[in-house]
Amino acid sequence: MGNLIKAEFRKILTTKMWWAMMVPAVLLALGWAWGVSALITSIVSDISDVDIIEEFNISFDDLSWSVIALTRSMNIATIFPMIFGTLALASELSRRTITTSFLTAPNRGTLLSAKAITYVVWGLLYGVVIALGASIGTALGSKSEYLPDAGQWLMIALSGILGCLLWTLLGLGVGALFGSPVGALVVLLIYSLIVGPIGDLVMTGLTEGSYLAGFLPNGSANGLTGATASQVLSTQVIDLVQNAGGTVDADGREEFEQVVRGIAGAPGALSLWLSGLVFLVWTGVFFMLGIMRNRTRDIT
């Protein structure tokens, strides 16, 4: 197994695809976070004297609004690890270059397991560099008072890294299932960029308070980061209210979190942990279907 994993890493590092996907991923995360955080800073600064909860004199200026830019930029940049994972097995299957690997490995299951481990590592690597790019962009575009503290930043970064990892494996599974890089990419790009986002908005808009979007792949993936932003901001609101001697009921917190999730690009999303669990299930389904398909695929 160890030799197969080394071979997979060597195979990836001898091509240009890994950095050809990583460079634009980092630039997109950095640029998007910088622009959005600067926009949010401008808007919040203009209305900072307006209370969001008048009873306790809590204003817009009291919250770490930059978390929206941070989470949203990482979520958008996950398109690149998704593409990277999609092309991983699909390209080899399409060109029949995987034939030699299948014939020389002890069995197909071992080879496919080695590929899975390899792309778990690459998904984590993509997640780390995207989180760093998004963090730098957010710091450049936001005022210091709107930035999250270390603990909040770590939670947001981890949610983004997990999203990158799962999108990489989901792409790997879909690519393995299709066996065609073009077909797999077209389906995933159309879904993740058009069908998924529009569908989430429609489902959430047609039924007030609906969480149906959160149970779908795109909605749960967006919820992984979007729900993190909403959790950070709602926790800040509750702490401020409690410090002022008040309380926030469960309905009020949920309503506030849903608004923030929508702003962060995750309308109708579930909570952080439920979103992660749902997206993990979707990733596992497509990944296992792809692996099972290639245990018996004709490679001649």
PyMOL commands that set and color helices and strands:
alter all, ss='L'
color gray80, all
select helices_A, chain A and resi 2-13+17-46+54-56+60-62+66-77+79-95+98-104+108-141+144-146+150-178+181-206+212-215+217-243+250-263+272-295
alter helices_A, ss='H'
color red, helices_A
select strands_A, chain A and resi 51-53+58-59
alter strands_A, ss='S'
color yellow, strands_A
deselect
rebuild
show_as cartoon
